[in-house]
Structure formats: C-alpha cells, structure tokens
Amino acid sequence: MNPIFRLANPKDHNSLWEIIQPIIRKGGTYVFSPDISEQEMMAYWLGTDKSTFVAEMDGKIVGTFYLKPNQPGLGNHVCNAGFMVDEKESGKGIGRQMGLFALEEAKKAGYLAMQFNFVLSTNQAAVKLWQSLGFDIIGEIPEAYRHPEKRLVGAYVMYRRV
C-alpha cells in the first residue's frame, strides 16, 4: 500500500513527535541534541521557513519530511529537505516514496535542485537510498558529527538536480 501525502497541520503535532522523538533520542542520524525539548524540536520541524509534509497509511502518520530553500536570496533555487520514517514502519519503502514525492514537490515549487548538507557517512541506509534516487556525494565534512557509538564521523553533502 502506498502512503498518501499531504501538508502537515498543527493537529499532527503529537503524531509527528511520536515519530521524531525516538529518532532524535537515539542519535546517529540527525544533529539535534538527544535532549532537545518537544517544543523546540517541533518549532523547528513545523517552522514557517519550510513546507512540512506527512505520509499517511490507513489514517496513521508513518513518515514526515520538509522542504525549504537551502540558502536565502540568490541561492533559494536549491532546496534542502529532512526525512523521518516511523521506526515501526522501517523497511517498507516509505522513505523511498517520500523521497520521490519530495522531488516532484520540489520541482512543482520551482526548485532546480535538492541538496542534503549533512548525511552521516555511517547512515548507510540513507546514503544508499539517496544514491538510488540519483543523488551524488559532492563533498565530505570530516569528523562533523559526534556519533553516540562511533565517536567522530564524517558527513556527506549530497546533491541532485530536479
């Protein structure tokens, strides 16, 4: 079954937090502090500087992503995005479907490319997914992330035209 995508709204707050909280608390994928408050994290994820979407299956939110300009002004034709899938739904292709939908939405919004500024080199599932969707690794930031288990690890910059 394919997810249905829609823009997030304030009523989604609790469902989104249920997805985001365990991912952030665990560490190893995002730069957010594991002890970030719900209020601070949700203010970021649902911020007015971005378009936040949800993926629903059987009326339940199973994933979320946002699109936003990667840079202001003369760099705003390249978008940035962040993705999270409910850990209980992992391995079902939801991330891939969100990625494909996000690329289409980016194109509709007038972006010319999508860039990820910080994909951990140790997050091989994400690296493989984005490469399979046509993203190239265009740079690496060495020792960019204090991994909870692996010490200092690098982060990739990944890019794709839309």
WOGI-V551708 format. One record per residue. N is the residue number from 0. RES is the residue in one small letter. D_FIRST is the distance of its C-alpha to the first C-alpha in Angstrom with 2 decimals. Layout:
n->N res->RES d_first->D_FIRST
n->N res->RES d_first->D_FIRST
//
This chain:
n->0 res->m d_first->0.00
n->1 res->n d_first->3.79
n->2 res->p d_first->6.62
n->3 res->i d_first->9.49
n->4 res->f d_first->12.76
n->5 res->r d_first->16.17
n->6 res->l d_first->19.60
n->7 res->a d_first->20.47
n->8 res->n d_first->23.24
n->9 res->p d_first->25.82
n->10 res->k d_first->24.02
n->11 res->d d_first->21.33
n->12 res->h d_first->24.15
n->13 res->n d_first->23.77
n->14 res->s d_first->20.01
n->15 res->l d_first->20.56
n->16 res->w d_first->23.59
n->17 res->e d_first->21.76
n->18 res->i d_first->19.61
n->19 res->i d_first->22.59
n->20 res->q d_first->25.38
n->21 res->p d_first->24.59
n->22 res->i d_first->23.89
n->23 res->i d_first->27.17
n->24 res->r d_first->29.14
n->25 res->k d_first->28.26
n->26 res->g d_first->29.35
n->27 res->g d_first->28.90
n->28 res->t d_first->26.52
n->29 res->y d_first->27.90
n->30 res->v d_first->31.55
n->31 res->f d_first->31.50
n->32 res->s d_first->33.94
n->33 res->p d_first->32.39
n->34 res->d d_first->34.48
n->35 res->i d_first->33.55
n->36 res->s d_first->33.59
n->37 res->e d_first->30.63
n->38 res->q d_first->32.53
n->39 res->e d_first->33.23
n->40 res->m d_first->29.76
n->41 res->m d_first->28.06
n->42 res->a d_first->30.83
n->43 res->y d_first->29.96
n->44 res->w d_first->26.14
n->45 res->l d_first->26.48
n->46 res->g d_first->29.70
n->47 res->t d_first->30.91
n->48 res->d d_first->31.30
n->49 res->k d_first->27.58
n->50 res->s d_first->24.48
n->51 res->t d_first->21.97
n->52 res->f d_first->18.30
n->53 res->v d_first->15.57
n->54 res->a d_first->11.81
n->55 res->e d_first->10.42
n->56 res->m d_first->7.58
n->57 res->d d_first->9.08
n->58 res->g d_first->12.24
n->59 res->k d_first->12.75
n->60 res->i d_first->13.63
n->61 res->v d_first->12.19
n->62 res->g d_first->14.03
n->63 res->t d_first->16.84
n->64 res->f d_first->18.98
n->65 res->y d_first->22.13
n->66 res->l d_first->24.08
n->67 res->k d_first->27.84
n->68 res->p d_first->30.85
n->69 res->n d_first->31.81
n->70 res->q d_first->35.45
n->71 res->p d_first->37.37
n->72 res->g d_first->39.51
n->73 res->l d_first->39.99
n->74 res->g d_first->37.05
n->75 res->n d_first->34.44
n->76 res->h d_first->32.98
n->77 res->v d_first->31.08
n->78 res->c d_first->28.29
n->79 res->n d_first->27.31
n->80 res->a d_first->24.02
n->81 res->g d_first->22.88
n->82 res->f d_first->19.47
n->83 res->m d_first->18.45
n->84 res->v d_first->15.39
n->85 res->d d_first->15.73
n->86 res->e d_first->17.41
n->87 res->k d_first->15.69
n->88 res->e d_first->12.28
n->89 res->s d_first->14.06
n->90 res->g d_first->13.26
n->91 res->k d_first->9.45
n->92 res->g d_first->9.96
n->93 res->i d_first->9.78
n->94 res->g d_first->13.46
n->95 res->r d_first->13.26
n->96 res->q d_first->10.93
n->97 res->m d_first->13.36
n->98 res->g d_first->16.20
n->99 res->l d_first->15.46
n->100 res->f d_first->15.07
n->101 res->a d_first->18.21
n->102 res->l d_first->20.13
n->103 res->e d_first->19.57
n->104 res->e d_first->20.60
n->105 res->a d_first->23.55
n->106 res->k d_first->24.65
n->107 res->k d_first->24.50
n->108 res->a d_first->26.55
n->109 res->g d_first->29.17
n->110 res->y d_first->28.83
n->111 res->l d_first->30.02
n->112 res->a d_first->28.62
n->113 res->m d_first->26.66
n->114 res->q d_first->28.47
n->115 res->f d_first->27.67
n->116 res->n d_first->31.01
n->117 res->f d_first->30.37
n->118 res->v d_first->27.90
n->119 res->l d_first->29.45
n->120 res->s d_first->30.59
n->121 res->t d_first->29.67
n->122 res->n d_first->25.99
n->123 res->q d_first->25.21
n->124 res->a d_first->21.40
n->125 res->a d_first->21.64
n->126 res->v d_first->24.37
n->127 res->k d_first->22.51
n->128 res->l d_first->19.35
n->129 res->w d_first->21.59
n->130 res->q d_first->23.76
n->131 res->s d_first->20.92
n->132 res->l d_first->20.17
n->133 res->g d_first->23.87
n->134 res->f d_first->25.54
n->135 res->d d_first->29.01
n->136 res->i d_first->30.92
n->137 res->i d_first->33.94
n->138 res->g d_first->35.73
n->139 res->e d_first->35.99
n->140 res->i d_first->37.56
n->141 res->p d_first->39.29
n->142 res->e d_first->39.36
n->143 res->a d_first->37.39
n->144 res->y d_first->35.56
n->145 res->r d_first->36.95
n->146 res->h d_first->34.33
n->147 res->p d_first->34.59
n->148 res->e d_first->35.01
n->149 res->k d_first->35.92
n->150 res->r d_first->38.53
n->151 res->l d_first->38.66
n->152 res->v d_first->35.93
n->153 res->g d_first->35.39
n->154 res->a d_first->32.85
n->155 res->y d_first->31.69
n->156 res->v d_first->31.69
n->157 res->m d_first->28.90
n->158 res->y d_first->28.90
n->159 res->r d_first->27.23
n->160 res->r d_first->28.22
n->161 res->v d_first->25.65
//
